[in-house]
Amino acid sequence: MKVVNVAEAKNNLSALLEQVRRGSRIRIMNRGTPVADLVPVEITKGSEDEAFLADLERRGIIRRGKGGPIPKELLKPTISDPKGETLKALLEERRNGR
């Protein structure tokens, strides 16, 4: 656990909060006496997956859906390739370094 005094906590609050957001714990001292602990908030919705998704959403990498129905066009079957021509073309490109 990192220990900082009140003045350092006031001057570097944003940086300390970022450390806590990443999982660190920080104790704030006032004249040698512990007065507060900064600890990460526990995710109550579920598991580590929820925390991971919340972090991605906070950073703007993903945007979670609202739970509505899946559009029908996403459920349509894709183009059939029974002879595996697409895979053959991909493997050929990899062999040739393209």
C-alpha positions as CSV (number, residue, x, y, z in Angstrom):
1,M,0.0,0.0,0.0
2,K,1.3,3.4,-1.0
3,V,1.4,6.0,1.8
4,V,1.1,9.8,1.1
5,N,0.6,12.8,3.3
6,V,-2.4,15.2,2.9
7,A,-0.5,17.8,1.0
8,E,0.8,15.3,-1.5
9,A,-2.7,13.8,-1.9
10,K,-4.2,17.3,-2.6
11,N,-1.5,18.2,-5.1
12,N,-1.7,14.8,-7.0
13,L,-5.3,13.7,-6.5
14,S,-5.9,12.9,-10.2
15,A,-2.8,10.8,-10.5
16,L,-3.6,9.0,-7.2
17,L,-7.1,8.3,-8.4
18,E,-5.8,6.8,-11.6
19,Q,-3.5,4.5,-9.6
20,V,-6.5,3.4,-7.5
21,R,-8.6,2.9,-10.7
22,R,-5.9,0.4,-11.8
23,G,-6.1,-1.5,-8.5
24,S,-3.7,0.2,-6.1
25,R,-4.6,1.1,-2.5
26,I,-3.3,4.4,-1.0
27,R,-3.3,5.5,2.6
28,I,-3.4,9.2,3.4
29,M,-1.6,10.4,6.5
30,N,-2.0,13.6,8.5
31,R,1.0,14.3,10.6
32,G,1.9,10.7,10.9
33,T,-1.7,9.5,11.6
34,P,-3.6,7.5,9.1
35,V,-6.8,9.4,8.2
36,A,-8.1,7.7,5.0
37,D,-7.6,4.9,2.6
38,L,-8.2,5.3,-1.2
39,V,-9.4,1.9,-2.5
40,P,-10.9,0.8,-5.7
41,V,-14.7,0.6,-5.8
42,E,-16.0,-3.0,-6.0
43,I,-18.0,-3.8,-9.1
44,T,-21.3,-5.1,-7.9
45,K,-22.8,-6.3,-11.2
46,G,-20.7,-9.4,-11.5
47,S,-17.3,-10.7,-12.3
48,E,-14.0,-9.7,-13.6
49,D,-15.6,-9.6,-17.1
50,E,-17.8,-6.7,-15.9
51,A,-14.8,-4.8,-14.6
52,F,-13.0,-5.4,-17.9
53,L,-16.0,-4.2,-19.9
54,A,-16.5,-1.2,-17.6
55,D,-12.8,-0.2,-18.2
56,L,-13.1,-0.5,-22.0
57,E,-16.3,1.6,-21.9
58,R,-14.7,4.2,-19.7
59,R,-11.7,4.5,-22.2
60,G,-14.1,4.8,-25.1
61,I,-13.0,1.6,-26.8
62,I,-16.5,0.0,-26.7
63,R,-20.0,1.1,-26.3
64,R,-22.3,-1.4,-24.7
65,G,-25.7,-2.2,-26.2
66,K,-29.0,-1.5,-24.4
67,G,-30.2,-5.1,-24.6
68,G,-32.6,-4.7,-27.4
69,P,-33.4,-7.3,-30.1
70,I,-30.6,-8.4,-32.5
71,P,-31.3,-7.0,-36.0
72,K,-32.5,-9.8,-38.4
73,E,-29.8,-9.0,-41.0
74,L,-27.1,-10.0,-38.4
75,L,-28.8,-13.4,-38.1
76,K,-28.9,-14.2,-41.8
77,P,-26.6,-17.0,-42.9
78,T,-23.4,-16.0,-44.6
79,I,-22.4,-16.9,-48.1
80,S,-21.6,-20.6,-48.4
81,D,-18.2,-21.7,-49.5
82,P,-18.4,-25.6,-49.5
83,K,-15.1,-26.0,-51.4
84,G,-13.2,-23.8,-49.0
85,E,-12.0,-21.4,-51.8
86,T,-11.9,-18.5,-49.4
87,L,-9.6,-20.3,-47.0
88,K,-7.4,-21.5,-49.9
89,A,-7.0,-18.0,-51.2
90,L,-6.1,-16.7,-47.7
91,L,-3.5,-19.4,-47.1
92,E,-2.0,-18.7,-50.6
93,E,-1.7,-15.0,-49.7
94,R,0.0,-15.9,-46.5
95,R,2.5,-18.1,-48.3
96,N,3.3,-15.4,-50.8
97,G,3.7,-12.8,-48.1
98,R,1.0,-10.5,-49.4
